[in-house]
Amino acid sequence: MLRLTRRLSRFSYQALTSRKSFSTSSPERMKIIEQEFDRVDINKDGVISREEFFKAYGQTGVSSLVKEIIDASGWPTCSVNDGAKEVAKTMREQKTGWLVVTGQSEDLQGIITEKDIVQKALCMESGDITAVLASEIMTPKDNLITVSISDSVWDLTRIFIEKNIRAAPVLDADDKLVGFVSVQDAVAQLVTDHSSELISLNAYINGSY
């Protein structure tokens, strides 16, 4: 997994190239990727800072869209009518710290986290978390930071860094949840896009493109 600090400000070359998308890269491609990382790493300290990232990619476009990197393999859910205690049990069973809260038609209503249970449900005046519904303590859909499948990976990465979040729900043209994207995959895709451009340029220069 791409290692980022808690404030999403730095990531390392070793962590970047451990991503699944790089597992089948040729030695030539890995060399280009390494050169791209070195170009962005102005301070030559082995990690890319937030400032270096924006300086390298802030004025350039990328070809990839969010729909190309989303994780649509499924996500843990609970109902808006589930009690906080039941939600906590589901989190424990699913070994996760968050759940997608759905309505009657299984559409996205919000997201609930362990933090919501601890800071909201347990602090209710009644003190009875069985009486607290997920809908009362979740972050509702309208308050979530979401992205569209048609957004560019660069716009997505900028949102992650500016909002200091690690992942976001992806909505389609009908405003339906289709998956999630992580800051790790977004940054890895940006570096891949730019290294691919370098590979194509080198091939063109050398007459093999």
HELIX and SHEET records of a PDB file:
HELIX    1   1 TYR A   13  LEU A   16  1                                   4    
HELIX    2   2 LYS A   20  PHE A   22  5                                   3    
HELIX    3   3 PRO A   27  VAL A   40  1                                  14    
HELIX    4   4 ARG A   50  TYR A   57  1                                   8    
HELIX    5   5 VAL A   66  GLU A   68  5                                   3    
HELIX    6   6 ALA A   84  GLN A   94  1                                  11    
HELIX    7   7 GLU A  114  ASP A  116  1                                   3    
HELIX    8   8 ILE A  117  ALA A  121  3                                   5    
HELIX    9   9 ILE A  129  ALA A  131  5                                   3    
HELIX   10  10 ALA A  134  ILE A  137  1                                   4    
HELIX   11  11 LYS A  141  ASN A  143  5                                   3    
HELIX   12  12 VAL A  153  LYS A  163  1                                  11    
HELIX   13  13 VAL A  183  ILE A  205  1                                  23    
SHEET    1   A 2 ARG A  10  SER A  12  0                                        
SHEET    2   A 2 VAL A  47  SER A  49 -1                                        
SHEET    1   B 4 THR A  77  SER A  79  0                                        
SHEET    2   B 4 TRP A  98  THR A 102  1                                        
SHEET    3   B 4 LEU A 108  THR A 113 -1                                        
SHEET    4   B 4 THR A 139  PRO A 140 -1                                        
SHEET    1   C 3 VAL A 147  SER A 148  0                                        
SHEET    2   C 3 ALA A 167  LEU A 171  1                                        
SHEET    3   C 3 LEU A 177  SER A 182 -1                                        
END                                                                             
